């Protein structure tokens, strides 16, 4: 199973989980391998593909640093490394999507995607690689319909804004926080459920998948696999959502994609070190996604 990663995923000087944890996870996969997982260097995303989703003046700001209000709208102090970092991390999403179409399952150690809006960044997200990958593959004719499944702690309002006029891209979202929320009831291609307690979390995901099934079939699922719902994460965590529940969530998602015969490409999304969440535990949480994807890959390959 291909998992895309480059040291350039951590190129920004801004020292934060979103700009660093891909390196932690890659080190973990090197020293404590998951059988069958291959780390692959991604290609840089073409600027033309970014412009399928994002406004030109915002893209220029991220490349040049001016105006700073745009260049730093995601919450990072701008430096020249930010541009290359975003090209390679978002390129990894597109490469993972292409690999999933060929192999059934793939992933990228990318994060910082789903809050980015067409004209600015937000919530540690610079460019919306989920929307970019979906739009690029549709424009190329590689796929007709794409499901974006978002299980970050926070809502994927940026993605919904980016795909607002494209009914070939469907967004299913289960959050535990109202941050970046939106009115899904006014949209035909978006579903949003917010869990206020751990008991409702997995049932809401099952409901979201059932809703998605009614809006398919799909040629591809892009899975935004956030680990910030974890009860020890101070940025979004919900009491009662422990590692075991998140492991069940990952198996549920990949089993559903297998049952629906939908190629799936995953990315990392949220998860933040704090007083009750160590770097080691955070890496272990993200490895749950990779392990569940690999189990699915074994069943999809001949």
C-alpha positions in Angstrom: 0.0 0.0 0.0 1.4 3.4 -1.0 1.6 6.1 1.6 3.0 9.4 0.2 5.4 11.4 2.2 8.4 13.8 1.7 10.6 15.5 4.3 9.3 18.7 2.6 5.9 18.0 4.4 7.6 19.7 7.4 9.5 22.4 5.5 7.7 25.4 7.0 9.6 27.0 9.9 6.3 27.3 11.8 6.7 24.7 14.6 3.2 23.1 15.1 1.7 19.7 14.9 0.2 20.3 11.5 3.7 21.1 10.1 5.6 18.4 12.1 3.6 15.3 12.7 4.0 13.8 9.2 7.7 13.5 10.1 7.0 11.8 13.4 4.7 9.3 11.7 7.2 8.7 8.8 9.9 8.0 11.4 7.6 5.6 13.2 6.8 3.7 9.9 10.6 3.5 9.3 11.5 2.1 12.7 8.3 0.2 13.5 7.1 -0.9 10.1 3.5 -1.8 9.2 3.9 -4.8 6.8 3.1 -3.9 3.2 3.2 -0.1 3.7 5.5 1.7 1.3 6.5 5.3 1.8 6.5 7.1 -1.6 7.8 10.5 -2.6 4.9 12.6 -3.9 5.0 15.1 -6.8 4.6 18.8 -6.4 1.1 20.0 -7.1 0.8 22.1 -10.1 -0.3 25.7 -9.5 -2.9 25.3 -12.2 -4.5 22.5 -10.0 -4.6 24.8 -7.0 -6.4 27.4 -9.1 -9.2 25.0 -9.9 -10.3 25.7 -6.3 -8.5 28.7 -4.9 -8.6 32.4 -5.9 -5.5 33.7 -7.7 -4.8 36.6 -5.3 -4.7 34.2 -2.4 -2.4 31.7 -4.2 -0.1 34.6 -5.0 0.0 35.6 -1.3 1.0 32.2 -0.1 3.8 32.0 -2.7 5.1 35.5 -2.1 4.1 36.3 1.5 2.2 39.4 0.5 -0.2 40.6 1.7 0.6 38.9 5.0 -3.0 39.0 6.0 -3.7 36.4 3.3 -0.4 34.6 3.5 -0.9 34.0 7.2 -4.6 33.6 7.3 -4.3 29.9 8.2 -2.6 30.9 11.4 1.1 30.2 10.5 3.8 32.8 10.4 4.8 33.0 6.7 8.2 31.9 5.4 9.5 30.9 2.0 9.2 27.2 2.9 5.4 27.4 3.3 4.9 27.5 -0.5 6.9 24.3 -1.2 5.4 22.6 1.8 1.9 23.2 0.6 2.7 22.2 -2.9 4.1 18.8 -1.8 1.5 18.1 0.9 -1.4 18.8 -1.4 0.4 17.0 -4.2 0.5 14.0 -1.9 -3.2 14.1 -1.6 -3.6 14.0 -5.4 -1.0 11.3 -5.8 -2.7 9.2 -3.1 -6.1 9.6 -4.9 -4.5 8.5 -8.2 -2.9 5.5 -6.4 -6.2 4.5 -4.8 -7.8 4.4 -8.2 -5.1 2.0 -9.4 -4.6 -0.1 -6.2 -7.9 0.3 -4.2 -6.3 1.9 -1.2 -3.6 4.5 -0.6 -2.8 7.5 1.7 -0.8 10.5 2.3 0.7 11.9 5.6 -0.8 15.2 4.6 -2.8 17.4 7.0 -4.0 21.0 7.2 -6.6 20.9 4.4 -10.3 21.0 5.2 -10.8 24.5 6.7 -9.1 26.3 3.7 -11.6 28.4 1.8 -11.4 29.5 -1.8 -10.0 32.9 -1.0 -8.1 32.4 2.3 -6.7 29.9 4.8 -8.2 29.1 8.2 -7.7 26.8 11.1 -4.1 25.7 10.3 -5.2 24.8 6.7 -3.6 26.6 3.8 -4.9 24.9 0.6 -7.8 22.5 0.5 -6.1 19.4 -1.0 -9.3 17.4 -0.6 -11.3 19.7 -2.9 -8.3 20.1 -5.2 -7.8 16.4 -5.7 -11.6 15.8 -6.3 -11.9 18.7 -8.7 -8.7 17.8 -10.6 -9.7 14.1 -11.1 -13.2 15.1 -12.2 -11.9 17.7 -14.7 -9.5 15.1 -16.1 -12.3 12.6 -16.5 -10.6 10.1 -14.2 -13.7 10.0 -12.0 -17.3 11.1 -12.2 -18.4 11.2 -8.5 -16.3 11.7 -5.4 -17.2 11.3 -1.8 -15.2 13.3 0.8 -15.7 11.8 4.2 -14.5 14.1 7.0 -14.1 12.7 10.5 -12.0 15.4 12.0 -13.2 16.8 15.3 -14.1 20.0 13.6 -16.5 20.6 10.7 -15.2 20.8 7.2 -16.8 24.1 6.3 -13.9 25.0 4.0 -14.3 21.9 1.9 -18.1 22.6 1.6 -17.4 26.1 0.4 -14.8 24.9 -2.1 -17.2 22.3 -3.7 -20.4 24.4 -3.4 -21.0 24.5 -7.2 -19.9 20.9 -8.0 -22.6 18.3 -7.5 -20.3 15.6 -8.5 -18.5 16.0 -5.2 -20.4 14.9 -2.1 -19.3 15.7 1.5 -20.2 13.6 4.5 -19.1 15.1 7.9 -19.3 13.9 11.5 -17.8 16.3 14.0 -17.7 16.7 17.8 -17.2 20.5 17.5 -19.2 23.3 15.8 -16.0 25.0 14.6 -16.2 25.8 10.9 -19.8 24.6 10.8 -22.3 25.1 8.0 -26.0 24.6 7.2 -26.0 21.2 5.5 -29.8 21.2 5.2 -29.5 23.9 2.5 -27.2 21.8 0.4 -27.9 18.8 -1.7 -24.3 17.5 -1.6 -23.4 17.8 2.1 -24.3 16.0 5.3 -23.2 17.1 8.8 -23.8 15.5 12.2 -22.4 16.8 15.4 -21.9 14.3 18.3 -22.2 15.9 21.7 -21.4 12.6 23.6 -19.3 9.6 22.8 -22.3 7.2 22.7 -23.6 8.9 19.6 -20.3 9.1 17.8 -20.1 5.7 16.0 -23.9 5.6 15.3 -23.6 9.1 13.7 -20.8 7.8 11.4 -22.9 4.8 10.4 -25.7 7.2 9.6 -23.4 9.4 7.6 -22.2 6.4 5.6 -25.8 5.3 5.0 -26.6 8.8 3.7 -23.5 8.7 1.5 -24.6 5.3 0.1 -27.9 6.8 -0.9 -26.1 9.6 -2.8 -23.7 7.3 -4.6 -22.4 5.4 -6.4 -18.9 6.9 -6.1 -15.7 6.4 -8.1 -13.5 7.5 -5.1 -13.6 8.3 -1.4 -11.2 10.9 0.0 -11.1 10.2 3.8 -10.0 13.1 6.1 -9.1 10.9 9.1 -8.8 13.3 12.1 -7.6 12.0 15.5 -8.6 15.2 17.4 -11.9 13.6 18.6 -9.6 11.6 21.0 -10.6 12.4 24.6 -7.0 13.4 25.5 -6.8 16.0 22.7 -7.4 19.5 24.1 -8.2 20.9 20.6 -11.5 19.2 20.0 -11.4 16.0 22.1 -14.6 14.5 23.5 -14.7 12.5 26.7 -15.3 8.8 26.1 -13.8 8.7 22.6 -10.8 6.6 23.4 -8.2 4.8 21.2 -10.4 1.6 21.0 -13.4 3.6 19.7 -11.2 5.3 17.1 -9.8 2.0 16.0 -13.4 0.8 15.6 -14.1 3.9 13.6 -11.2 3.3 11.2 -12.3 -0.3 10.6 -15.9 0.8 10.0 -14.8 3.3 7.4 -12.5 1.0 5.4 -14.9 -1.9 5.7 -17.6 0.3 4.3 -15.4 1.4 1.3 -14.6 -2.3 0.7 -18.2 -3.3 0.8 -19.2 -0.5 -1.6 -16.2 -1.3 -3.9 -15.0 2.3 -3.6 -11.3 3.1 -3.9 -10.2 5.1 -0.8 -7.4 7.6 -0.2 -6.8 8.8 3.3 -5.1 11.8 4.8 -4.3 12.6 8.4 -6.2 15.7 9.6 -6.3 16.9 13.2 -4.6 15.6 16.4 -2.6 17.8 18.7 0.0 17.1 21.4 -1.0 18.6 24.8 -1.1 17.9 28.5 -3.0 14.6 28.0 -1.8 13.6 24.6 1.9 12.8 24.0 3.7 12.7 20.7 4.0 9.0 21.0 0.3 8.5 21.6 -0.6 10.8 18.8 1.5 8.9 16.4 -0.2 5.7 17.6 -3.6 7.2 16.9 -2.6 8.1 13.3 -1.1 4.6 12.8 -4.7 3.2 13.5 -5.7 4.7 10.1 -2.7 3.3 8.3 -3.2 -0.2 9.8 -6.9 -0.3 9.0 -6.2 0.9 5.5 -3.6 -1.8 5.1 -6.0 -4.5 6.2 -8.4 -3.3 3.6 -5.7 -3.2 1.0 -4.9 -6.9 1.5 -8.5 -7.7 0.7 -8.7 -5.5 -2.4 -5.5 -6.8 -4.0 -5.5 -10.1 -6.0 
